[in-house]
Amino acid sequence: MKNLNPIYLKPTIIIYFVVIFVISINLIYAQTDNWQTFIDNAQKQENLYHYSRAEKLLNQAIEKAKKSKLQTTKLFTSLTNLALLYQTQGKYAQAEPLFKQAITINKKTSRSENSNTAYCFTNLALLYQAQGQYTQAEPLFKQALAINKKTLGRIYHENVAEDLNNLGSLYVNQHKYKQAEALFKQALIIDEKVFGLNHPNICKSLYNLANIFELQGNYLQSEKLFKRALSINQTVIKLQPTLIALSLTNLATFYQTQSKYAQAEPLFKQALSIREKFLDPNNPNIALSLSNLALLYQAQGKYAQAKILFKQALTINDKSLGLCHPQVASTLTNIAMIYNLQDNYIKAEPLLQHALVINVKAYGLHNPKIVPNLNNLALVLRKLNKLLQAQKLELRAKVILENNHN
């Protein structure tokens, strides 16, 4: 039986650690300023996953900003926050013009490039990267790195390390592993100088370097770094317990890729337990932990257990991210994969159709990100003897890849 090649909701080992900045200006008179109230309340609603309410509040903040004496500063903040909200929901087409407006405003109000300029470039670069538009993202990441090196006045600064991690992660996406490794090593050196050898803030660089070693087959070094990060985070578990969940997940994933399932399972379960204890029940990270464990069970042929966990993850993602988020599409694909493995193609087809619709909406009709969706659906259609439909999807996928290569 020919298996699908699904878009798995895999645990994130490469950490894109430049924070996507949600900006809020604390003015002296903020308590009486309606604009600030809108900004603060929007953030509260977003934290509760009430995205439509947050969007309404931010649009009101934009209107208030346009009438304010500090129009450009407030408008910059409002537009950036709304763009980030859209990006969180996978609404990339709506986020992009807002990020670009923010960049334009910053250029008009700043005499020279500054940290805000770097943040703007980083946000737009991360948006492009999320859509697989790597050639657009690379120059923006490089500009942000150059600006921070220049404006911060020194190389050994945490923002520079974050920029290096972001650019390195982009190179991983492009399979430029040696270039990525060099950047991750630089980032780790900087973080160790800034924070010390045993501070949780260096773990982002440890994860990235461990992952690049793993991708190149250097498993001994990779495991060593993952364990070092876990050891560091165990020292601060009372203060930041979710950090250890991330370390456990990364080490578990490392074992899973080597088919060491017995070593991976207790680590995934520990990570899930920690997140369920300390996070909101609808937090997407809980869904991620459920999916991690489900993928482990799937790899071992425990399809019934995997399906239950995937469906729990889907419920959480629907509530927290919305029905049209790419992570929802990934979870739908994972469930469809289970049905495919059980030869239940009739149940797999509508799930894959739904996943394709979501990703087309998020990425566009001609983005390589939708190619796996097209191929997955085509495979199931062939098994249902819907050959003409399958051929059309396969041709569409082929054209997208050829055009992207060119």
Secondary structure by P-SEA (a helix, b strand, c coil): cccccccccccccccccccccccccccccccccaaaaaaaaaaaaaaacaaaaaaaaaaaaaaaaaaccaaaaaaaaaaaaaaaaaaaacaaaaaaaaaaaaaaaaaaacccccaaaaaaaaaaaaaaaaacaaaaaaaaaaaaaaaaaaaacccccaaaaaaaaaaaaaaaaacaaaaaaaaaaaaaaaaaaacccccccaaaaaaaaaaaaaaacaaaaaaaaaaaaaaaaaaaccccaaaaaaaaaaaaaaaaaacaaaaaaaaaaaaaaaaaaccccccaaaaaaaaaaaaaaaaacaaaaaaaaaaaaaaaaaaacccccaaaaaaaaaaaaaaaaacaaaaaaaaaaaaaaaaaaacccccccaaaaaaaaaaaaaaacaaaaaaaaaaaaaaaaaaaac
